[in-house]
Amino acid sequence: MAAVSITTEFLKRPLMTGAVTASSRRLARAMTQHIGLGEARLVVELGPGTGVFTDAVLRQLAPDARLVAIELNPDLAERLAASRDDKRLTVVHGAAAELADVAAGPVDAVVSGLPWTVMPTADRNRTLDAVAAALAPSGRFTTFAYLHAAWTPPGRHLAAGLRERFGTVDRSPVVWPNLPPAFVHRARAPKNLRLHRHAGSGPPA
Ligand SMILES: C[S@@+](CC[C@H](N)C(=O)[O-])C[C@H]1O[C@@H](n2cnc3c(N)ncnc32)[C@H](O)[C@@H]1O
């Protein structure tokens, strides 16, 4: 199989990839801390790429727990599935917004490497809705943001979207040993917006 990296994929599909290089192990550690992975039964990863966060999740997951990793790029999905020999891991080639179709049951944690700031707004909203709807009430969600992009309109839209959909949202310290430096949004207490939207009453205050 030809070499596949985030850098080569960025050159081929810049908007889908959204990063010039894979995240660092330090960012992977920050992404997978404080989300109860040791007790989790079902974890979903969105946009695993070459698997930096995948490996960090698997290191902490119980022997009988499951990780479903959803990757839109077929080459990256194929490479990840072929390069990890772990029966807890299922790699799905698909879109993150479809996570309810591939991860049956309440999800204990969602770890996202998605390139939110280059995603169209409608996709970003649909995917955030799908994450909040899939999580168990005690579920946790982590996603990272590049420091330099946090104050752009898409970066602010992501932060507002998290506050709209989760009762508690906080941020990790900046992870400087990452290219570029990044921090982690940590969200919990998903709100049941779907019920409110269907009832036409908007999100709860
Ligand atoms: C910024 S890279 C991060 C890769 C890896 N998690 C890391 O941190 O090194 C974004 C990844 O998300 C994938 N991706 C982009 N849009 C997606 C979508 N809608 N659903 C699933 N994966 C997606 C890209 O193909 C890419 O692998």
The ligand as an SDF file (V2000), in Angstrom:
LIG
                    3D

 27 29  0  0  0  0  0  0  0  0999 V2000
   -7.3520   17.5830   10.9080 C   0  0  0  0  0  0  0  0  0  0  0  0
   -7.3310   15.8770   10.3000 S   0  0  0  0  0  0  0  0  0  0  0  0
   -7.0950   15.0790   11.8770 C   0  0  0  0  0  0  0  0  0  0  0  0
   -6.5940   13.6620   11.7840 C   0  0  0  0  0  0  0  0  0  0  0  0
   -6.1960   13.0220   13.1220 C   0  0  0  0  0  0  0  0  0  0  0  0
   -7.3360   12.9230   14.0070 N   0  0  0  0  0  0  0  0  0  0  0  0
   -5.1180   13.8490   13.7900 C   0  0  0  0  0  0  0  0  0  0  0  0
   -5.4750   14.6120   14.7060 O   0  0  0  0  0  0  0  0  0  0  0  0
   -3.9570   13.7410   13.4040 O   0  0  0  0  0  0  0  0  0  0  0  0
   -9.0980   15.6930    9.9760 C   0  0  0  0  0  0  0  0  0  0  0  0
   -9.5330   14.2770    9.6430 C   0  0  0  0  0  0  0  0  0  0  0  0
  -10.9670   14.2660    9.5420 O   0  0  0  0  0  0  0  0  0  0  0  0
  -11.3750   13.5790    8.3520 C   0  0  0  0  0  0  0  0  0  0  0  0
  -12.7030   14.1120    7.9830 N   0  0  0  0  0  0  0  0  0  0  0  0
  -13.0050   15.3130    7.4310 C   0  0  0  0  0  0  0  0  0  0  0  0
  -14.3340   15.4900    7.3250 N   0  0  0  0  0  0  0  0  0  0  0  0
  -14.8980   14.3610    7.8490 C   0  0  0  0  0  0  0  0  0  0  0  0
  -16.2460   13.9280    8.0420 C   0  0  0  0  0  0  0  0  0  0  0  0
  -17.2800   14.7020    7.6860 N   0  0  0  0  0  0  0  0  0  0  0  0
  -16.4700   12.7240    8.6030 N   0  0  0  0  0  0  0  0  0  0  0  0
  -15.4140   11.9210    8.9890 C   0  0  0  0  0  0  0  0  0  0  0  0
  -14.1270   12.2750    8.8260 N   0  0  0  0  0  0  0  0  0  0  0  0
  -13.8570   13.4770    8.2780 C   0  0  0  0  0  0  0  0  0  0  0  0
  -10.2600   13.9070    7.3700 C   0  0  0  0  0  0  0  0  0  0  0  0
  -10.2190   13.0070    6.2870 O   0  0  0  0  0  0  0  0  0  0  0  0
   -9.0340   13.7970    8.2870 C   0  0  0  0  0  0  0  0  0  0  0  0
   -8.5940   12.4740    8.4160 O   0  0  0  0  0  0  0  0  0  0  0  0
  1  2  1  0
  2  3  1  0
  2 10  1  0
  3  4  1  0
  4  5  1  0
  5  6  1  0
  5  7  1  0
  7  8  2  0
  7  9  1  0
 10 11  1  0
 11 12  1  0
 11 26  1  0
 12 13  1  0
 13 14  1  0
 13 24  1  0
 14 15  1  0
 14 23  1  0
 15 16  2  0
 16 17  1  0
 17 18  1  0
 17 23  2  0
 18 19  1  0
 18 20  2  0
 20 21  1  0
 21 22  2  0
 22 23  1  0
 24 25  1  0
 24 26  1  0
 26 27  1  0
M  CHG  2   2   1   9  -1
M  END
$$$$
